[in-house]
């Protein structure tokens, strides 16, 4: 039987930051989550992202 887990990361837009600041900031956070879950035997199976106001929600879907 497979088990599933969803991890949500939220990043907020900054008015006076560079155009790619969310991408640059999210790379470290996403990599940390990938490393953490892979050590525990989880595999990333899907991703999704949704804007909400000045934030972007990034969803990482794992299975084991």
C-alpha positions in Angstrom: 0.0 0.0 0.0 1.4 3.4 -1.0 1.4 6.4 1.3 1.1 10.0 0.2 2.2 13.3 1.6 1.8 16.9 0.5 4.2 19.6 1.5 3.2 23.3 1.0 5.7 26.1 0.7 4.6 29.8 0.6 6.7 32.6 -0.8 5.7 36.3 -0.8 6.4 38.8 -3.5 8.5 41.8 -2.5 7.7 45.1 -4.2 11.3 46.3 -4.8 13.0 42.9 -5.4 14.4 41.6 -8.6 12.0 40.0 -11.1 13.2 36.5 -10.2 13.4 36.8 -6.4 10.7 34.2 -5.7 12.4 31.7 -7.9 15.8 32.3 -6.3 14.4 32.2 -2.7 12.3 29.1 -3.3 15.2 27.0 -4.7 16.8 26.6 -1.4 13.6 25.8 0.5 12.4 23.3 -2.1 15.8 21.5 -2.2 15.8 21.2 1.6 12.4 19.6 1.5 13.4 17.2 -1.3 16.5 16.2 0.6 14.6 15.7 3.9 11.9 13.5 2.3 14.3 11.5 0.1 16.3 10.6 3.2 13.1 9.2 4.7 12.3 7.1 1.5 9.8 9.4 -0.1 9.8 10.1 -3.8 8.6 13.3 -5.4 5.7 12.4 -7.8 4.2 15.7 -8.7 4.3 19.5 -8.1 1.9 22.4 -8.4 1.9 26.1 -7.8 -0.9 28.6 -7.3 -0.8 32.4 -6.9 -2.8 34.0 -4.1 -2.6 37.7 -3.7 1.1 38.6 -3.3 2.1 35.1 -2.5 2.7 31.9 -4.4 1.9 28.5 -3.0 4.1 25.6 -4.1 2.8 22.1 -3.5 5.1 19.1 -3.5 3.5 15.7 -3.7 5.4 12.7 -2.3 4.7 8.9 -2.2 6.3 6.0 -0.4 
